[in-house]
């Protein structure tokens, strides 16, 4: 399978799973706060990925990690699996979901910006147009075609969501430099998130066991939305440029709108269709004529 095709497949799997974030965040925080929900979700993610590492015989990869590897993976785990979701869940619990989604999806744009400086990638007209169309499509979907609906009612919380988005963009760009076997690396990420969220929960919140009604969103979030989606994302980053993958992520909020329609009976409006068309067009523009990933890039 061609590197670009493999990367696109992995990216689309991530998109389908990440689109569930608003749903699980809404359902999972009906009783738990963002610290508690993040802890239990991260613990489930770590447990499932660790079990997969053991069952697939990949534990020997972890034994080969150097001290530098552990420090680097800890730093990436804090960026991409702790800070990002801690602030994101806070946003969904305390601010308008529309505001949070718009700010959340600045991270694909920031990926391109960070890639220019860190990975020395080039921003050409094709990538720039794809990003622009994707962002316009996202805004149309999230505002339902009424741009004036975006009003920042809670600037402090929204600022934290923006910081989290920047952290995830930096995590994605820096993950291009990770050459270790991805399953073990992702396990470390969620180990870090579990420990960090446990500490913040005990310091800033209270220890709370999830009720029976909290378990479905926690398990869905822990196993798929956060867990294995990170494996797919790391594999995608190994097969293509980060800036190539960024526009595909704009499909995520469009799918989120579809999920909201299916699960919460929200009406479908014309802006959703227009937004989806812009997102797909942006993805196609970004894909057609794109050069293969450099041969020096690490492979899965």
C-alpha positions as CSV (number, residue, x, y, z in Angstrom):
1,X,0.0,0.0,0.0
2,X,1.3,3.5,-1.0
3,X,2.4,5.6,1.9
4,X,-0.1,8.4,1.1
5,X,-2.9,5.9,0.9
6,X,-2.0,4.3,4.2
7,X,-1.7,7.7,5.9
8,X,-5.1,8.7,4.5
9,X,-6.7,5.5,5.8
10,X,-5.3,5.9,9.3
11,X,-6.2,9.6,9.3
12,X,-9.8,8.9,8.4
13,X,-10.1,6.3,11.1
14,X,-8.9,8.9,13.6
15,X,-11.5,11.4,12.2
16,X,-14.4,9.0,12.7
17,X,-13.3,8.3,16.3
18,X,-12.4,11.9,17.2
19,X,-15.8,13.1,16.0
20,X,-17.3,11.4,19.0
21,X,-15.5,13.6,21.4
22,X,-18.4,16.1,21.9
23,X,-20.8,13.2,22.5
24,X,-18.7,11.3,25.0
25,X,-17.6,14.6,26.7
26,X,-21.3,15.6,27.1
27,X,-22.4,12.2,28.4
28,X,-19.4,11.4,30.5
29,X,-19.4,14.7,32.4
30,X,-23.0,14.6,33.6
31,X,-21.7,13.5,37.0
32,X,-17.9,13.7,36.8
33,X,-15.8,16.9,36.3
34,X,-13.1,17.2,33.7
35,X,-10.3,15.9,36.1
36,X,-12.3,12.8,37.0
37,X,-13.5,12.1,33.5
38,X,-10.0,12.5,32.1
39,X,-8.5,10.2,34.8
40,X,-10.9,7.3,34.2
41,X,-10.7,7.6,30.4
42,X,-6.9,7.7,30.5
43,X,-6.8,4.8,32.8
44,X,-9.0,2.7,30.5
45,X,-6.9,3.8,27.5
46,X,-3.6,2.8,29.2
47,X,-5.1,-0.6,30.4
48,X,-6.3,-1.5,26.9
49,X,-3.2,-0.4,25.1
50,X,-1.0,-2.1,27.7
51,X,-2.9,-5.4,27.3
52,X,-2.5,-5.1,23.5
53,X,1.3,-4.6,24.0
54,X,1.4,-7.8,26.1
55,X,-0.8,-9.9,23.8
56,X,1.1,-8.9,20.6
57,X,4.5,-9.5,22.1
58,X,5.7,-6.0,21.8
59,X,6.8,-5.5,25.4
60,X,10.4,-6.1,24.4
61,X,10.3,-2.8,22.5
62,X,9.6,-1.0,25.8
63,X,12.6,-2.6,27.5
64,X,14.8,-1.1,24.9
65,X,13.7,2.5,25.7
66,X,16.5,4.7,26.8
67,X,16.2,7.4,29.6
68,X,16.0,9.9,26.8
69,X,13.1,8.0,25.2
70,X,11.2,8.0,28.5
71,X,11.7,11.7,29.0
72,X,10.7,12.5,25.5
73,X,7.6,10.3,25.6
74,X,6.6,11.8,29.0
75,X,6.8,15.3,27.5
76,X,4.7,14.3,24.5
77,X,2.2,12.5,26.7
78,X,1.7,15.6,28.8
79,X,1.2,17.7,25.6
80,X,-1.1,15.4,23.6
81,X,-3.0,13.2,26.1
82,X,-3.1,15.3,29.3
83,X,-3.1,19.1,28.8
84,X,-5.1,19.0,25.5
85,X,-7.9,16.9,26.9
86,X,-7.9,18.5,30.4
87,X,-8.6,21.9,28.9
88,X,-10.9,20.5,26.2
89,X,-13.2,18.7,28.7
90,X,-13.2,21.9,30.9
91,X,-14.4,23.8,27.9
92,X,-17.2,21.4,27.1
93,X,-18.4,21.5,30.7
94,X,-18.2,25.3,31.2
95,X,-18.6,27.0,27.9
96,X,-20.6,26.9,24.7
97,X,-19.9,23.8,22.7
98,X,-19.8,25.8,19.5
99,X,-17.1,28.1,20.8
100,X,-15.1,25.2,22.1
101,X,-15.3,23.3,18.8
102,X,-14.2,26.3,16.8
103,X,-11.2,27.0,19.0
104,X,-10.4,23.2,19.3
105,X,-10.0,23.0,15.5
106,X,-7.4,25.6,15.3
107,X,-4.9,22.8,15.9
108,X,-4.8,21.6,12.3
109,X,-3.9,25.1,11.2
110,X,-1.3,25.3,13.9
111,X,0.2,22.0,12.7
112,X,1.0,23.6,9.4
113,X,2.5,26.6,11.2
114,X,4.7,24.5,13.5
115,X,5.7,22.2,10.6
116,X,7.2,25.2,8.8
117,X,9.6,25.9,11.7
118,X,10.2,22.5,13.3
119,X,10.0,20.1,10.4
120,X,11.1,22.6,7.7
121,X,8.1,21.7,5.6
122,X,7.0,24.1,2.8
123,X,3.6,25.8,2.7
124,X,2.5,26.0,-0.9
125,X,-0.6,27.3,-2.5
126,X,-2.3,23.9,-2.5
127,X,-1.9,23.3,1.2
128,X,-2.8,26.9,2.1
129,X,-6.1,26.7,0.0
130,X,-7.0,23.4,1.5
131,X,-6.5,24.8,5.1
132,X,-8.6,27.8,4.2
133,X,-11.5,25.9,2.7
134,X,-11.5,23.4,5.6
135,X,-11.6,26.2,8.2
136,X,-14.4,28.0,6.4
137,X,-16.3,24.7,6.2
138,X,-15.8,24.2,10.0
139,X,-17.0,27.7,10.8
140,X,-20.1,27.2,8.6
141,X,-21.0,23.9,10.3
142,X,-20.4,25.1,13.8
143,X,-22.3,28.4,13.4
144,X,-25.0,26.9,11.2
145,X,-24.3,29.5,8.6
146,X,-24.6,32.4,11.1
147,X,-21.2,33.8,11.8
148,X,-22.5,36.3,14.3
149,X,-23.4,33.4,16.6
150,X,-19.8,33.0,17.8
151,X,-19.5,35.1,21.0
152,X,-16.8,34.4,23.5
153,X,-18.8,34.3,26.8
154,X,-16.1,32.7,28.9
155,X,-12.7,34.0,27.6
156,X,-10.6,32.4,30.4
157,X,-11.9,28.9,29.6
158,X,-11.7,29.5,25.9
159,X,-8.1,30.7,26.3
160,X,-7.3,27.4,28.0
161,X,-8.9,25.4,25.2
162,X,-6.7,27.4,22.7
163,X,-3.6,26.5,24.7
164,X,-4.7,22.9,24.7
165,X,-5.2,23.0,20.9
166,X,-1.7,24.5,20.5
167,X,-0.3,21.7,22.7
168,X,-1.9,19.0,20.5
169,X,-0.6,20.6,17.4
170,X,2.9,20.6,18.8
171,X,2.4,17.0,19.9
172,X,1.5,16.0,16.4
173,X,4.4,17.8,14.8
174,X,7.0,16.4,17.3
175,X,5.5,12.9,17.0
176,X,7.0,12.9,13.4
177,X,10.4,12.5,15.2
178,X,9.3,9.4,17.1
179,X,10.7,6.2,15.5
180,X,9.9,3.6,18.2
181,X,7.1,1.0,17.7
182,X,3.9,3.0,18.0
183,X,1.8,0.8,20.3
184,X,4.3,0.9,23.1
185,X,4.8,4.6,22.7
186,X,1.1,5.3,22.9
187,X,0.9,3.1,26.0
188,X,3.5,5.5,27.6
189,X,1.5,8.5,26.6
190,X,-1.6,7.2,28.4
191,X,0.4,6.1,31.4
192,X,1.6,9.7,31.7
193,X,-1.9,11.0,31.2
194,X,-3.2,8.6,33.9
195,X,-0.6,9.7,36.5
196,X,-0.9,13.4,35.7
197,X,-4.7,13.4,35.8
198,X,-4.7,11.4,39.0
199,X,-2.5,14.1,40.6
200,X,-4.6,17.0,39.3
201,X,-7.8,15.2,40.4
202,X,-6.5,14.7,43.9
203,X,-5.2,18.3,44.2
204,X,-7.8,20.3,42.3
205,X,-10.9,18.0,42.5
206,X,-12.0,14.9,44.5
207,X,-11.6,11.2,43.9
208,X,-14.9,9.8,42.6
209,X,-15.9,6.4,41.3
210,X,-17.9,6.6,38.1
211,X,-21.6,5.6,38.3
212,X,-23.0,2.9,36.1
213,X,-24.3,5.5,33.7
214,X,-20.8,7.0,33.3
215,X,-19.2,3.7,32.2
216,X,-20.4,3.6,28.5
217,X,-18.9,7.0,27.6
218,X,-15.8,6.3,29.7
219,X,-15.2,2.9,28.0
220,X,-15.9,4.3,24.5
221,X,-13.7,7.3,25.1
222,X,-10.9,5.2,26.7
223,X,-10.8,2.3,24.3
224,X,-11.4,4.0,20.9
225,X,-11.9,7.8,20.9
226,X,-8.6,8.3,22.8
227,X,-7.0,4.9,23.0
228,X,-6.5,3.3,19.6
229,X,-7.1,6.5,17.7
230,X,-3.6,7.7,18.9
231,X,-2.0,4.5,17.4
232,X,-3.7,5.3,14.1
233,X,-2.6,9.0,14.3
234,X,1.0,8.1,15.0
235,X,1.0,5.6,12.1
236,X,-0.5,8.3,9.8
237,X,2.2,10.8,10.8
238,X,4.9,8.2,9.9
239,X,3.5,7.8,6.4
240,X,2.9,11.4,5.3
241,X,3.8,15.0,6.0
242,X,2.0,16.5,9.0
243,X,0.8,19.4,6.8
244,X,-0.7,16.9,4.3
245,X,-2.7,15.3,7.1
246,X,-4.0,18.5,8.8
247,X,-6.8,19.3,6.3
248,X,-8.4,15.8,6.8
249,X,-9.0,16.6,10.4
250,X,-11.5,19.3,9.4
251,X,-13.9,16.4,8.5
252,X,-14.1,15.7,12.3
253,X,-16.5,18.5,13.3
254,X,-18.7,17.8,10.3
255,X,-19.0,14.2,11.5
256,X,-19.6,15.5,15.0
257,X,-22.6,17.4,13.6
258,X,-23.8,14.1,12.0
259,X,-23.4,12.3,15.4
260,X,-25.3,15.0,17.1
261,X,-28.1,14.6,14.6
262,X,-28.2,10.9,15.1
263,X,-27.8,10.8,18.9
264,X,-29.6,14.0,19.9
265,X,-32.1,14.5,17.0
266,X,-30.6,17.9,16.1
267,X,-32.0,19.1,12.7
268,X,-29.9,19.0,9.6
269,X,-29.5,22.4,7.9
270,X,-28.1,23.5,4.6
271,X,-24.9,24.9,6.2
272,X,-23.9,21.4,7.2
273,X,-24.0,20.3,3.5
274,X,-22.1,23.3,2.3
275,X,-19.5,22.9,5.1
276,X,-19.0,19.3,4.3
277,X,-18.6,20.1,0.6
278,X,-15.9,22.7,1.4
279,X,-14.1,20.2,3.7
280,X,-14.1,17.4,1.1
281,X,-13.0,19.9,-1.6
282,X,-10.1,21.0,0.7
283,X,-9.1,17.4,1.3
284,X,-9.1,16.7,-2.4
285,X,-7.1,19.8,-3.3
286,X,-4.6,18.8,-0.7
287,X,-4.3,15.2,-2.0
288,X,-4.2,15.7,-5.7
289,X,-0.7,16.2,-6.9
290,X,0.8,15.8,-3.4
291,X,4.3,14.4,-3.4
292,X,5.0,11.1,-1.6
293,X,6.5,11.2,1.9
294,X,10.3,11.4,1.8
295,X,12.0,8.1,1.9
296,X,13.8,9.1,5.1
297,X,10.6,9.2,7.0
298,X,10.1,6.4,9.5
299,X,7.8,3.7,8.5
300,X,5.4,1.6,10.6
